[in-house]
Amino acid sequence: MTEEKEKAQEIIVEINEDSKKANDIYDNLRKKVNSFRKDKFKGKYGEILEYLFLLPDLLALMVRLAGDKRVQSTQKLMIGGIILYVISPIDIIPDFIPVLGLVDDLLLVVYGLNALLNEIDPQIVREHWSGEDDLLLTLKNAIFVAERFLSRNVVKRISTIFNKLTGK
C-alpha cells in the first residue's frame, strides 16, 4: 500500500471512531434524560412532553439515515427539508412558546419518519434508532397525541408542508 493510501485509511478509521464516540455520548445522555423525564413530568402536559423528549432521538435518527448510503437521494432530500424546518426559527408555531412551540416540529418529523418506514427497509431504520421503544408504535402514538394536542388548522398546515417536502 502506498503511503498516501495508508494515511487515507488512518483518517477513515479515525472518522469512524469519532462518529462511534459521538453516538455513544448521545446514547448515554439520552438515557439520563429519559430517566429524569419519567420521574419529573406528569400531569397536564405529561403525555405530549413524553414525545417532545423523543424529538432529539428522532432527529438523530433522521441525520443518521441521511448519512446512510442505502437511503435514496430523494428520501435524503425530504429528510433535509424536515431538518431545515425544525432548526429554522420560522415555524407555524414559534419555538419560544413553551411546549406548544415544539409540537409542530415533532409532528413534521414523525410524518417524515412514518413515510420513510413505508419506503425503506425497516432494518436500516432499526440500525440507526437509539430509542428504547418500538419505533413504529412510538411514531403512531406521537402522531395521535400531537394531532390531538394541536388545532385542526395547525395540523392541516403541517400536513401541507409535509406534502410539499415529499412532492405529494
VOBA-1610 file (N, C-alpha, C; in pm, whole numbers, padded with zeros to 5 digits, always signed):
BEGIN
Met+00085-00118+00000Met+00000+00000+00000Met+00089+00123+00000Thr+00053+00223-00080Thr+00133+00344-00083Thr+00111+00424+00044Glu+00201+00517+00066Glu+00195+00599+00186Glu+00066+00682+00190Glu+00024+00735+00075Glu-00099+00814+00068Glu-00221+00731+00103Lys-00228+00609+00052Lys-00340+00520+00081Lys-00343+00485+00229Glu-00226+00463+00289Glu-00220+00431+00432Glu-00270+00549+00516Lys-00230+00671+00479Lys-00277+00789+00551Lys-00428+00806+00537Ala-00478+00783+00416Ala-00622+00793+00392Ala-00696+00690+00476Gln-00644+00569+00484Gln-00707+00463+00563Gln-00708+00501+00711Glu-00598+00560+00761Glu-00592+00603+00901Glu-00696+00711+00929Ile-00714+00803+00836Ile-00813+00910+00853Ile-00953+00851+00857Ile-00983+00756+00769Ile-01114+00691+00766Ile-01141+00621+00898Val-01043+00551+00950Val-01058+00482+01079Val-01084+00582+01190Glu-01010+00694+01191Glu-01030+00799+01291Glu-01171+00856+01285Ile-01219+00886+01165Ile-01353+00942+01148Ile-01458+00843+01200Asn-01442+00716+01166Asn-01537+00615+01213Asn-01536+00603+01365Glu-01418+00609+01426Glu-01407+00602+01572Glu-01470+00725+01637Asp-01446+00845+01581Asp-01506+00967+01634Asp-01658+00963+01624Ser-01709+00913+01512Ser-01853+00901+01493Ser-01913+00806+01596Lys-01846+00695+01621Lys-01895+00600+01721Lys-01894+00663+01860Lys-01790+00738+01893Lys-01782+00804+02023Lys-01896+00904+02039Ala-01923+00982+01934Ala-02032+01080+01939Ala-02165+01011+01960Asn-02188+00900+01890Asn-02313+00824+01909Asn-02322+00768+02050Asp-02211+00719+02106Asp-02211+00666+02242Asp-02243+00776+02343Ile-02184+00894+02325Ile-02211+01007+02415Ile-02358+01044+02407Tyr-02410+01051+02284Tyr-02551+01086+02266Tyr-02641+00982+02334Asp-02613+00855+02312Asp-02696+00749+02370Asp-02694+00753+02523Asn-02578+00779+02581Asn-02570+00789+02728Asn-02648+00909+02781Leu-02636+01022+02713Leu-02710+01141+02755Leu-02860+01117+02744Arg-02902+01050+02636Arg-03043+01021+02616Arg-03098+00936+02731Lys-03022+00838+02775Lys-03066+00752+02885Lys-03085+00832+03013Lys-02994+00925+03040Lys-03005+01008+03159Lys-03128+01098+03153Val-03151+01159+03037Val-03267+01248+03020Val-03396+01168+03034Asn-03401+01049+02977Asn-03521+00966+02987Asn-03554+00930+03132Ser-03454+00896+03210Ser-03481+00862+03350Ser-03528+00985+03426Phe-03475+01103+03394Phe-03518+01228+03457Phe-03663+01260+03422Arg-03696+01251+03292Arg-03831+01291+03250Arg-03938+01199+03306Lys-03908+01072+03320Lys-04007+00978+03373Lys-04040+01009+03518Asp-03942+01064+03591Asp-03964+01097+03731Asp-04033+01231+03750Lys-04004+01329+03664Lys-04045+01467+03689Lys-04170+01516+03615Phe-04200+01462+03500Phe-04306+01519+03419Phe-04430+01431+03414Lys-04531+01479+03481Lys-04661+01412+03481Lys-04767+01522+03477Gly-04891+01484+03464Gly-04997+01583+03467Gly-05041+01627+03330Lys-05083+01753+03323Lys-05149+01807+03204Lys-05068+01789+03076Tyr-04942+01821+03078Tyr-04859+01814+02958Tyr-04771+01689+02953Gly-04787+01601+03047Gly-04701+01483+03055Gly-04701+01397+02930Glu-04820+01378+02872Glu-04829+01291+02754Glu-04754+01350+02635Ile-04775+01479+02608Ile-04708+01541+02493Ile-04559+01559+02522Leu-04525+01588+02647Leu-04384+01604+02684Leu-04306+01474+02662Glu-04372+01362+02685Glu-04308+01233+02663Glu-04257+01222+02519Tyr-04335+01269+02425Tyr-04296+01263+02284Tyr-04202+01377+02245Leu-04218+01491+02309Leu-04125+01601+02281Leu-03984+01567+02326Phe-03973+01490+02433Phe-03840+01448+02478Phe-03778+01348+02380Leu-03858+01289+02294Leu-03806+01199+02192Leu-03760+01273+02067Leu-03793+01402+02057Leu-03757+01478+01938Leu-03608+01472+01906Pro-03518+01488+02002Pro-03374+01473+01969Pro-03340+01333+01916Asp-03403+01229+01972Asp-03380+01093+01923Asp-03426+01079+01779Leu-03543+01136+01751Leu-03599+01126+01616Leu-03515+01205+01516Leu-03467+01322+01558Leu-03379+01400+01469Leu-03246+01329+01447Ala-03192+01270+01552Ala-03066+01194+01538Ala-03086+01079+01440Leu-03201+01015+01447Leu-03233+00907+01353Leu-03236+00960+01210Met-03298+01076+01191Met-03305+01133+01056Met-03165+01168+01003Val-03082+01224+01088Val-02946+01259+01046Val-02868+01133+01009Arg-02883+01029+01089Arg-02814+00903+01062Arg-02863+00841+00931Leu-02995+00848+00908Leu-03049+00795+00783Leu-03000+00876+00663Ala-02989+01006+00680Ala-02940+01092+00571Ala-02797+01057+00534Gly-02721+01005+00628Gly-02583+00967+00602Gly-02565+00824+00555Asp-02674+00748+00549Asp-02667+00608+00511Asp-02673+00596+00359Lys-02579+00523+00302Lys-02572+00506+00156Lys-02689+00426+00100Arg-02757+00351+00185Arg-02868+00268+00137Arg-02999+00347+00123Val-03000+00470+00173Val-03118+00556+00162Val-03107+00636+00034Gln-03215+00638-00044Gln-03214+00706-00174Gln-03201+00857-00158Ser-03148+00921-00262Ser-03125+01065-00257Ser-03256+01144-00244Thr-03365+01095-00304Thr-03493+01166-00290Thr-03541+01161-00146Gln-03517+01050-00079Gln-03554+01039+00062Gln-03465+01129+00148Lys-03339+01139+00111Lys-03246+01226+00183Lys-03287+01373+00168Leu-03338+01408+00052Leu-03386+01546+00032Leu-03503+01577+00124Met-03595+01482+00138Met-03708+01501+00229Met-03657+01516+00372Ile-03564+01430+00410Ile-03507+01437+00545Ile-03443+01573+00567Gly-03366+01619+00468Gly-03301+01750+00479Gly-03401+01863+00494Gly-03510+01857+00419Gly-03614+01960+00429Gly-03678+01962+00567Ile-03703+01846+00622Ile-03763+01839+00756Ile-03666+01891+00861Ile-03540+01852+00851Ile-03440+01901+00947Ile-03428+02053+00938Leu-03427+02107+00816Leu-03422+02253+00800Leu-03541+02321+00865Tyr-03659+02264+00851Tyr-03778+02322+00914Tyr-03761+02324+01066Val-03713+02213+01121Val-03700+02202+01266Val-03599+02302+01320Ile-03487+02321+01251Ile-03385+02413+01303Ile-03411+02558+01264Ser-03504+02580+01173Ser-03536+02715+01129Ser-03610+02791+01240Pro-03580+02920+01254Pro-03653+02999+01354Pro-03796+03032+01309Ile-03827+03008+01183Ile-03960+03039+01131Ile-04041+02910+01127Asp-04143+02902+01211Asp-04228+02784+01223Asp-04374+02827+01220Ile-04462+02730+01205Ile-04605+02757+01217Ile-04635+02804+01360Ile-04577+02733+01456Ile-04588+02774+01597Ile-04446+02809+01642Pro-04420+02935+01677Pro-04284+02974+01716Pro-04230+02890+01832Asp-04102+02852+01821Asp-04040+02764+01920Asp-04027+02826+02059Phe-04035+02959+02069Phe-04020+03021+02201Phe-04144+03000+02288Ile-04254+02953+02232Ile-04374+02924+02311Ile-04350+02789+02379Pro-04348+02787+02512Pro-04317+02663+02583Pro-04411+02548+02542Val-04357+02432+02528Val-04423+02307+02491Val-04485+02315+02352Leu-04584+02400+02335Leu-04658+02409+02209Leu-04566+02440+02091Gly-04462+02519+02114Gly-04373+02561+02006Gly-04294+02449+01941Leu-04284+02336+02008Leu-04209+02223+01952Leu-04299+02115+01893Val-04429+02124+01920Val-04520+02019+01875Val-04530+02014+01723Asp-04526+02130+01656Asp-04531+02129+01509Asp-04406+02063+01452Asp-04290+02087+01515Asp-04166+02022+01472Asp-04178+01870+01489Leu-04227+01829+01605Leu-04244+01687+01634Leu-04334+01621+01530Leu-04446+01684+01500Leu-04542+01624+01407Leu-04481+01609+01268Leu-04409+01710+01222Leu-04346+01702+01090Leu-04239+01592+01086Val-04159+01581+01190Val-04056+01477+01197Val-04121+01338+01197Val-04228+01323+01274Val-04296+01194+01282Val-04360+01158+01149Tyr-04423+01255+01082Tyr-04479+01229+00949Tyr-04368+01180+00855Gly-04254+01247+00858Gly-04143+01210+00770Gly-04090+01071+00798Leu-04070+01039+00925Leu-04019+00906+00959Leu-04121+00798+00926Asn-04247+00829+00947Asn-04351+00733+00912Asn-04348+00703+00762Ala-04331+00807+00681Ala-04322+00788+00535Ala-04198+00707+00498Leu-04086+00735+00564Leu-03962+00661+00537Leu-03977+00513+00570Leu-04046+00484+00680Leu-04065+00344+00718Leu-04145+00268+00614Asn-04227+00339+00539Asn-04304+00274+00432Asn-04223+00255+00305Glu-04109+00324+00294Glu-04032+00322+00170Glu-03900+00248+00176Ile-03839+00239+00294Ile-03708+00175+00303Ile-03715+00052+00392Asp-03612-00028+00384Asp-03603-00150+00464Asp-03606-00113+00613Pro-03702-00167+00688Pro-03712-00135+00831Pro-03585-00167+00909Gln-03507-00263+00862Gln-03382-00298+00930Gln-03283-00182+00928Ile-03282-00107+00819Ile-03194+00010+00809Ile-03231+00110+00918Val-03360+00133+00934Val-03407+00228+01035Val-03373+00177+01175Arg-03396+00048+01200Arg-03366-00009+01332Arg-03218+00005+01367Glu-03132-00007+01269Glu-02987+00004+01293Glu-02950+00142+01348His-03026+00243+01309His-02993+00381+01347His-03076+00433+01464Trp-03174+00358+01511Trp-03264+00404+01617Trp-03200+00381+01753Ser-03190+00488+01834Ser-03131+00478+01967Ser-03236+00460+02076Gly-03360+00481+02040Gly-03468+00473+02139Gly-03487+00334+02195Glu-03552+00331+02309Glu-03576+00204+02378Glu-03704+00137+02330Asp-03799+00215+02283Asp-03929+00163+02245Asp-03933+00124+02098Asp-04036+00050+02061Asp-04059+00014+01922Asp-04087+00143+01844Leu-04009+00169+01741Leu-04019+00294+01668Leu-04155+00313+01602Leu-04206+00212+01535Leu-04333+00225+01465Leu-04446+00260+01561Leu-04453+00191+01672Leu-04555+00219+01773Leu-04537+00361+01830Thr-04413+00398+01854Thr-04384+00531+01905Thr-04431+00638+01808Leu-04405+00619+01678Leu-04447+00717+01578Leu-04599+00728+01571Lys-04667+00615+01571Lys-04813+00617+01565Lys-04872+00688+01687Asn-04820+00658+01804Asn-04869+00723+01926Asn-04837+00872+01926Ala-04719+00909+01877Ala-04680+01050+01873Ala-04772+01128+01779Ile-04805+01068+01664Ile-04897+01134+01571Ile-05032+01156+01639Phe-05084+01053+01703Phe-05213+01062+01770Phe-05213+01172+01876Val-05113+01172+01962Val-05106+01268+02072Val-05086+01411+02019Ala-04995+01428+01923Ala-04968+01562+01870Ala-05088+01618+01795Glu-05155+01535+01714Glu-05273+01584+01642Glu-05386+01619+01737Arg-05396+01546+01846Arg-05499+01576+01947Arg-05465+01704+02023Phe-05337+01730+02039Phe-05289+01846+02115Phe-05303+01975+02035Leu-05287+01968+01902Leu-05291+02086+01816Leu-05431+02107+01758Ser-05456+02228+01711Ser-05582+02255+01644Ser-05580+02192+01505Arg-05698+02169+01448Arg-05707+02109+01314Arg-05639+02197+01209Asn-05651+02328+01226Asn-05590+02421+01131Asn-05438+02405+01129Val-05377+02393+01245Val-05231+02377+01253Val-05190+02243+01194Val-05263+02137+01226Val-05233+02005+01171Val-05242+02008+01019Lys-05343+02077+00966Lys-05359+02087+00821Lys-05241+02160+00758Arg-05195+02267+00822Arg-05080+02342+00769Arg-04953+02258+00772Ile-04934+02180+00877Ile-04817+02093+00886Ile-04825+01985+00778Ser-04943+01930+00758Ser-04962+01830+00652Ser-04929+01888+00516Thr-04968+02013+00493Thr-04939+02079+00366Thr-04789+02093+00346Ile-04717+02134+00450Ile-04570+02147+00444Ile-04509+02010+00414Phe-04558+01907+00482Phe-04504+01773+00461Phe-04529+01729+00316Asn-04647+01752+00266Asn-04678+01713+00128Asn-04590+01786+00028Lys-04556+01911+00056Lys-04466+01984-00033Lys-04325+01925-00028Leu-04282+01885+00089Leu-04149+01825+00104Leu-04139+01690+00036Thr-04249+01618+00032Thr-04247+01484-00027Thr-04295+01484-00172Gly-04342+01598-00219Gly-04388+01607-00358Gly-04523+01542-00381Lys-04603+01533-00277Lys-04737+01469-00291Lys-04845+01573-00299
//
